[in-house]
Amino acid sequence: MSATQAAPDPRLRTLLHQLWTHLGRRRRLQLLALLVVMLASSVAEVLSLAAVLPFLAVLPLPANTGLRQPIHATQLAGVALHFANCFLSSPIRQSLPDRIALGGDTTLTYYEMINALQQAQPLSDSARCCCLFFIPNRLFFFLAAPVLLLSPRAFEALLRMCADLSGFTSSDQILGVDPKPFPVLPLA
């Protein structure tokens, strides 16, 4: 274990087991599905961006992109443990909301997110050499239109670049800790 990583809490397994036993079968399945989807989606976007940058010399971006609130897996796990502790430590079982609109601690534009990922790479990484530049939104989507023929799903991902995916409760507000700047390391 490196010096920068904190030792895991020995009570973690006990707390998770207690929480698991309090949940019904339906809620257990929902929890598992939710965890898989949340982890996959949060990690996939960051990893896919970090994986593509080394192969690009230039990366055109729409001039007006939406805001993001990227969340790291450690932040997500911290919030899940916080709610598990609240649920288990209360003598009267607190009712927890069915959905929690949760985001990372930092709100960034798409460009700022890509730039921060780029700068977090090692100095020798070719991803740092990728030139980011803006083009008008209409021109960007016109040039990206052929992607729609090949993969509507990939084109939808391009459209989401302009959508606001922020405004959620940040993990630092729930946990009562100082906000962590993006990207939270380690990336993978």
N, C-alpha and C positions, 0 to 999 in steps of 0.2 A: 504494500500500500504506500502510495507516495505521500509526501509531507503535506501536500495541498488538499488531500481528501480526508474528510472527517470519518472517524470510525463509526460504523453503523450502531444504532441504538440497540442494546441487547433486548429491550422490551418490545421491539418492533414485531417480532414473530408472534409474541403473546397477544399483543394488541390486535394484530391482523386476524389471528385465529379467533379471538373473542368476537370481533366484528363479524367475521364469516359465519359463526354459529348463530348469531342473532338474526341473520338474514334468511328469508324464505328462499325456496328453490328458484322461484321466478326472479326475485331480486338478485340472487347470485348470478344467474345467467345474464341479466341485464348489466350487472357490474362488470362481469368479464368482457362482455361485448363492448361496453363503454370504454374500458381500459385499453382494449386492443385498438379500437378505432382512434381514441385520443392519442395514444402513443404513436401509432402508425402515421397519422396525419401530421402531427407536430414534427416528428423526426423526418418524415419523407420530404417535406418542403425544404427544410434546411439542408439536408444531405443532398437532395437533387440539385439545389443551387450550388452548393459547394463542390459537387462532383462535376458540374458542367463548366464552371468558370475556367479551369485550367486549359480547356480545349478551345476557348474562344479568344480571339484577338480583340474583338469589339462586341459589345452587347448593347444593341439599341433598346431603349425603354420608352414607353409613352411619356409624354411631357407631364401629364396630369395623372398621377397614380393615387390609389387609395392609401389609407393608413393601415398599419399592421400593429398587432400586439403579440409578437412571437413569444411563446412560452417554452422553456426548457423542461425536459423530462424530470429534472430534480425539483423544479418549482411545482410541477404538477403532482409529483409524489408527496411533497411537503404539504400541499393543500389537502390531499386525500388523507394523509395521516392526521392532520389537524382536525378534520371532520370526524375521523374515526375516534380520536381521543375525546372529542366533545360528546359523541354519541355514547361512548363506553363509560365516561367518567361521571355522567349526570345520573343521580339517583332516579330522577323522572326522565324517561326516554324523550329526548328532544326530537321534535319532528324536523327532519332535514328536508330541504326543498328537493323536488324531483329533478330540477335542472339548476345548474349554477353557471352563469355567464362568466367565464373565467378567462383571463388573458395574462400575458407576461407583464413585467414591471415597466417596460418602456414602450412608448408609442412612436412608431417610425413610419416614414413614407417607404414605399417599395424600394426606391433608390437608396435611401439611407440604410435599409436592411441589407441590401446586396453589398453596398460599400462596406458596412461593418463586417460582414462575413468575409469579404475580400481582405480587409486589413487584419483580420484575426488569423489568417493563414501564415505559415512560416515565411520568412523573408525569401527563401529559395524557391518557394512554390510559384509556379507559372500563373496561378490564378490571380496573383497580385498585379500582373501585367495586363490583365484584361481592361480595355478602355470602355467605360460606361458613358453613353451619351444619350441625349433626349432627342426624340423626333415628335412631331405633332401626333396626337392620338389618332386622328383619322388616317394619316399616312401609315402609322404603325399597324393598324388593323387591316388596312388595305393590303399591305405587304404580307401580313400574317394570314390573309384569307385562304390561301391554298392549304394551310394546315387543317382547315375545316373539312376539306375533302378527304384528307388522309386520316384524321382522327378528331372527331367532334369533341371528345373528352379533352384532348390537348388544347384545342381552340378555346374551350370553356376555361381552362386554366389561364390562358392568356387574357381572356376577358376579366377574370377575377383580379388581375393586376390593378385595375382601375376601381375596384370595389373597396369600400371602407370595411375592413375587418378589425375594428377596434371599438373602443367604448365599453369594454367589459370591465368587471371588477378585477383589479390586478392582484396577483398572488401576494405581493408585499402588504397590501391592505388587509387581506384575510389573515396573514401570518403575523402581522405586526412587526415586520423587520424592515431594514433599509432596502430600497429598490436595488435590484441588480442590473447593471448595464448589459445591453445586448451586444454581442452574443455571450451567453453564459458558457464558460468553458468547463469541461472539454466538449467540443462540438459533436464528437461521435464516441 
